[in-house]
Amino acid sequence: MSNSITIIGAGLGGLTLARVLHVHGIPSKIYEAEPSAEARTQGGQLDIHEHNGQAALDAAGLIDEFRAIIHEGGAASRVLDQHAAVLLDEPDDGTGARPEVLRGDLRRILLESLPDGTIEWGRKVDSVRSLGSRNTADERADGRHELTFADGSTVTTDLLVGADGAWSKIRPLLSDAKPEYVGTTFIETYLYDVDEKHSAAAEAVGGGAMYAPAPGKAIAAHREAGDIVHTYVQLNRTAEWFAGIDFTDAAAATARVAAEFDGWATELTALITDGETAPIPRAIHALPDEHRWDRVPGVTLLGDAAHLMAPSGEGANLAMFDGAELGRAIAAHPDDIEAALSGYEEAMFVRSASEAADSHVILDLCLGEGAPYSLVDFFTGAASVSG
């Protein structure tokens, strides 16, 4: 094919798309706003699922590289009550159905799989416009778009893919939908050298993921490679409540968040009070569950840009699967991009709507009135979601 393909965003979904296209001999270009691959940390561990995330990596020809970065034992999980009593303790069964890897390691193997020059860093999109067709009254008919970057430079492309996350600059070409706050915020912090310096908290967390949920609040943590525990405190509170906390004052913010867990076991609250990084609030936003759009020539979306939802363990998996499926669709229809986009979007709309509905269920299992026992039932199969 001779059409130019431009991908906005060098996250997992955009990188997977570029890699699958490369496997099929199709060049593409990624523009990423961050100045380099090392500009910021890439978050914690991800469980990569057999039916979507691993399938995407297989399509990308990277399954062996993926297996080399698996955190052995990291798929263990346990549920505790607020007194640190263990309600469920499931070891890593070693099946490989949902192995854990660091997001940064996963991004690295994707980056290393692409030809030099595929990514241009420090290229923040300022605006985008349809060039339309000079031969028709329909301004979108031929699908070409012009991107203007923050530095004033421009690029024209035949196919534009928005892989630029929750606040996508590409989404408005297709949809008026905007992410809305779901009423839950996660507060992120880390402990280091946990077995030596934070032994009680380390023992409570165990070797994998630990969840201590209650109605409206939870402490969740994950042991990562390198003797690290990564914590996400979860609170159902209004945006105004969080606006009243000065997170630039780490000590005061930590104390305010910890106060919400007054009376909880000290080995659990230590995951907050002993945090060795400043607490970072991450307000959870979502697009409408059945977010979709009419076909617009020459442009599409993947990952959070297309179907942002509350955390349910599927976000990264869906983004990579979107990227792989879009890459394969383009490879299958190199001379009919619109057919490729139509087929990709229809299938993506169905799977993302299903996962979005499930994300509400997962959030309720963790923070609803039935917690922590509702989460125990989910892990043991007494409760389920459609996925």
C-alpha positions in Angstrom: 0.0 0.0 0.0 1.2 3.6 -0.6 -1.0 5.4 1.9 0.8 7.1 4.8 -0.2 6.0 8.3 0.2 8.3 11.3 -0.3 7.1 14.9 -0.6 9.7 17.7 0.7 8.3 21.0 3.5 5.8 21.9 1.6 3.9 24.5 1.1 0.2 24.4 -1.7 0.3 21.9 0.0 2.6 19.4 3.2 0.7 19.7 1.4 -2.6 19.1 -0.2 -1.2 16.0 3.1 0.0 14.6 4.7 -3.3 15.3 2.0 -5.4 13.7 2.1 -3.2 10.6 5.9 -3.6 10.5 5.5 -7.4 10.7 3.3 -7.1 7.6 5.8 -4.9 5.8 3.7 -1.7 6.2 5.5 1.4 7.5 3.9 3.9 9.9 5.0 6.9 11.9 4.3 7.5 15.6 4.3 11.0 17.1 4.5 11.2 20.9 4.2 14.3 23.0 6.7 13.1 25.7 10.3 14.1 25.0 11.7 10.6 25.3 10.9 7.0 26.2 12.4 7.7 29.7 10.6 10.9 30.3 8.5 9.4 33.1 7.9 6.2 34.9 5.5 3.8 33.2 3.3 2.7 36.2 3.2 -0.7 37.8 2.5 -4.3 36.9 0.0 -5.5 34.4 -1.6 -8.9 34.2 -1.6 -9.8 30.5 -4.4 -12.0 29.5 -4.2 -15.0 27.2 -7.2 -14.1 25.0 -6.3 -10.4 24.2 -3.0 -9.0 25.5 -1.0 -12.2 24.8 -2.8 -12.7 21.5 -1.8 -9.2 20.5 1.9 -9.9 21.4 1.7 -13.1 19.4 0.5 -11.2 16.4 3.4 -8.8 17.0 5.8 -11.7 17.0 7.0 -10.8 20.5 5.7 -13.7 22.6 9.2 -15.0 23.5 10.3 -11.5 24.5 7.2 -11.2 26.6 7.8 -14.5 28.4 11.3 -13.2 29.3 9.9 -10.3 31.3 7.3 -12.1 33.3 7.4 -11.6 37.1 7.3 -15.2 38.3 4.9 -15.6 41.2 3.4 -12.1 40.6 0.0 -13.5 39.7 -0.7 -14.6 43.3 -3.6 -12.7 44.9 -5.1 -12.4 48.3 -8.0 -10.6 49.9 -7.8 -9.2 53.4 -10.3 -7.5 55.6 -9.6 -4.2 57.3 -8.1 -6.0 60.3 -5.6 -7.8 58.0 -7.3 -11.1 58.4 -6.7 -13.2 55.3 -10.0 -14.1 53.6 -8.5 -15.6 50.5 -5.0 -16.5 49.5 -4.5 -17.8 45.9 -0.9 -18.6 44.8 0.4 -18.0 41.3 -0.7 -21.3 39.6 2.0 -20.9 36.9 -0.4 -21.5 34.1 0.6 -18.3 32.3 -3.1 -17.4 31.6 -2.6 -14.0 33.3 1.1 -13.4 34.1 2.3 -10.2 35.5 4.8 -7.9 33.9 6.0 -4.3 34.5 4.4 -1.8 32.1 7.8 -0.3 31.5 9.3 -3.6 30.5 6.4 -4.3 28.2 6.7 -0.9 26.5 10.5 -1.5 26.2 10.1 -4.7 24.2 7.6 -3.0 21.9 9.9 0.0 21.4 12.9 -2.2 20.7 10.9 -4.1 18.0 10.3 -1.0 15.8 12.7 0.3 13.1 14.8 3.3 14.0 12.9 6.5 13.1 9.4 5.1 13.6 8.8 7.4 16.6 9.3 11.1 16.8 9.4 12.3 20.4 8.5 15.7 21.7 5.8 16.1 19.1 2.7 17.3 20.9 -0.4 17.7 18.7 -1.8 21.2 18.9 -4.6 20.9 16.3 -5.9 18.7 13.6 -8.1 19.4 10.6 -9.6 17.5 7.7 -8.2 18.4 4.3 -11.3 17.1 2.6 -11.4 16.6 -1.2 -11.0 19.2 -3.8 -13.3 17.2 -6.0 -16.4 17.0 -3.8 -18.6 19.1 -1.6 -18.0 16.6 1.3 -15.0 18.1 3.1 -14.1 14.7 4.7 -14.5 12.6 1.6 -10.9 11.7 0.9 -9.9 11.1 4.5 -6.7 13.1 4.6 -5.8 15.1 7.6 -3.3 17.8 8.6 -1.7 17.8 12.1 -0.2 20.9 13.6 2.2 20.4 16.4 3.1 22.7 19.3 6.3 23.8 17.6 4.3 25.0 14.6 5.3 22.2 12.2 2.7 20.3 10.3 2.2 16.8 8.9 -0.3 15.5 6.4 -1.5 11.9 6.5 -3.8 9.5 4.6 -4.7 7.5 7.7 -4.7 9.0 11.2 -5.0 6.8 14.3 -5.6 8.3 17.7 -3.8 6.2 20.3 -3.4 9.2 22.6 -5.3 8.2 25.6 -8.1 9.6 27.8 -7.8 13.2 26.6 -7.3 12.4 23.0 -6.8 15.3 20.6 -8.0 13.0 17.7 -11.3 11.9 19.3 -13.2 15.2 18.5 -12.9 14.3 14.8 -15.2 11.4 15.5 -17.1 12.0 18.6 -18.3 14.8 21.0 -18.0 12.4 24.0 -15.8 13.5 26.9 -14.5 11.5 29.8 -16.5 12.0 33.0 -15.4 11.4 36.6 -16.8 8.2 38.0 -16.7 9.2 41.6 -13.6 7.2 42.5 -10.0 8.3 42.9 -6.9 6.1 43.3 -4.0 7.5 45.4 -0.7 6.0 44.3 2.5 5.5 46.4 5.5 3.1 46.8 7.5 1.3 49.4 11.1 0.2 48.7 13.3 -2.5 50.3 10.0 -3.8 51.8 11.2 -7.1 53.3 13.9 -5.2 55.3 12.3 -1.8 56.0 8.6 -2.6 56.0 8.3 -6.2 56.9 4.8 -6.2 58.4 3.4 -4.5 55.4 5.4 -6.8 53.1 4.0 -9.8 54.8 0.4 -8.5 54.5 0.8 -8.0 50.8 2.4 -11.4 50.1 4.1 -12.3 46.9 1.6 -10.8 44.4 -1.5 -8.6 44.6 -3.3 -7.8 47.9 -6.7 -6.3 48.1 -8.2 -5.0 51.3 -11.6 -3.6 50.2 -14.5 -2.1 52.2 -17.6 -0.2 51.2 -16.4 3.1 49.6 -12.7 2.5 50.3 -9.9 0.1 49.7 -6.2 -0.4 50.1 -4.7 -2.4 47.2 -1.1 -3.2 46.7 1.2 -5.3 44.4 4.6 -6.6 45.0 6.9 -5.8 42.1 10.3 -7.1 41.2 13.1 -5.5 43.1 11.6 -5.7 46.6 9.0 -3.0 45.8 5.4 -2.7 46.9 3.2 -0.4 44.7 0.0 0.8 46.5 -3.2 2.2 45.2 -5.5 3.6 47.8 -9.1 3.8 46.5 -11.7 6.2 47.7 -15.2 6.9 46.6 -15.3 10.7 47.1 -16.4 13.7 45.1 -14.0 15.7 43.0 -14.6 18.6 45.4 -13.4 16.5 48.4 -10.1 15.8 46.7 -9.8 19.4 45.6 -9.7 20.2 49.3 -6.4 18.3 49.8 -3.1 20.0 48.9 -1.2 17.1 47.3 1.8 19.4 47.0 2.2 19.0 50.8 3.0 15.3 50.8 2.9 14.9 54.6 -0.4 16.6 55.0 -2.0 14.8 52.0 -0.8 11.4 53.4 -2.2 12.1 56.8 -5.6 13.2 55.3 -5.9 10.1 53.2 -4.7 7.8 56.0 -7.4 9.3 58.3 -10.0 7.7 56.1 -8.7 4.3 57.3 -8.7 5.1 61.0 -9.0 1.8 62.9 -7.6 -0.4 60.2 -4.7 -2.7 60.8 -1.4 -0.9 61.1 0.3 -3.3 58.6 -2.3 -2.0 56.0 -2.2 1.7 56.9 1.6 1.6 56.8 1.2 1.2 53.0 -0.1 4.8 53.1 1.7 6.4 56.1 5.2 4.9 55.3 5.0 5.7 51.6 8.4 6.7 50.2 7.0 8.7 47.3 4.6 11.6 47.4 1.0 10.4 47.1 -0.3 11.0 43.6 -4.1 11.2 43.1 -5.4 9.6 40.0 -9.1 10.6 39.4 -10.9 7.8 37.5 -12.7 8.9 34.4 -14.7 7.0 31.8 -16.3 7.5 28.4 -19.9 6.3 27.9 -20.1 2.5 28.0 -21.3 2.1 24.4 -19.2 4.9 23.0 -19.2 4.6 19.2 -19.1 6.9 16.2 -20.2 7.0 12.6 -17.4 6.0 10.1 -15.3 9.1 9.2 -12.9 8.5 6.3 -9.2 8.3 7.2 -9.4 8.4 11.0 -10.0 6.0 13.9 -9.2 5.4 17.5 -7.8 2.7 19.8 -7.4 2.0 23.5 -8.4 4.7 26.0 -9.0 7.2 23.2 -11.8 5.0 22.0 -13.2 3.4 25.2 -11.8 4.8 28.4 -13.3 2.9 31.4 -12.7 2.3 35.1 -9.8 0.0 35.9 -10.8 -3.6 35.6 -7.5 -5.3 34.5 -8.4 -4.9 30.9 -7.2 -1.5 29.8 -3.7 -2.4 28.6 -4.9 -5.7 27.2 -7.7 -4.0 25.2 -5.4 -1.3 23.9 -2.8 -3.9 22.6 -5.6 -6.0 21.1 -7.1 -3.0 19.4 -3.7 -2.2 17.9 -3.1 -5.8 16.7 -6.6 -6.1 15.2 -6.3 -2.8 13.5 -2.9 -3.7 12.1 -4.2 -7.0 10.8 -7.3 -5.4 9.3 -5.1 -2.9 7.4 -2.8 -5.7 6.2 -5.8 -7.7 5.0 -7.2 -4.7 3.0 -4.2 -2.7 1.9 -6.0 -1.2 -1.0 -9.3 -0.5 0.8 -8.5 1.3 4.1 -12.2 2.2 4.7 -13.1 -1.5 4.6 -10.3 -2.2 7.1 -11.5 0.6 9.4 -15.2 -0.4 9.2 -14.5 -4.0 10.1 -12.1 -3.1 12.9 -14.4 -0.5 14.5 -17.5 -2.7 14.5 -15.7 -5.5 16.3 -14.1 -3.1 18.7 -17.4 -1.4 19.6 -18.8 -4.7 20.6 -15.9 -5.9 22.8 -15.3 -2.5 24.4 -19.0 -2.1 25.4 -18.9 -5.5 27.0 -15.8 -4.7 29.0 -17.1 -1.3 30.0 -20.1 -2.9 31.5 -17.9 -5.3 33.3 -15.8 -2.5 34.7 -18.7 -1.2 36.7 -19.2 -4.7 38.2 -15.5 -4.9 39.1 -15.6 -1.5 40.8 -18.7 -2.5 42.8 -17.1 -5.8 43.8 -14.2 -3.8 45.3 -15.9 -0.8 46.7 -19.6 -1.6 46.9 -21.7 -2.6 50.0 -20.7 -6.2 49.7 -16.9 -5.6 50.0 -14.7 -7.4 50.9 -16.8 -10.6 50.6 -18.1 -9.8 47.2 -14.5 -9.7 45.9 -13.8 -13.1 47.6 -16.8 -14.5 45.8 -15.5 -13.2 42.5 -12.1 -14.8 42.9 -13.7 -18.1 44.0 -16.2 -18.1 41.1 -19.3 -17.5 43.3 -19.7 -14.2 41.5 -18.7 -13.4 37.9 -18.7 -10.9 35.1 -19.5 -11.5 31.5 -15.9 -11.3 30.3 
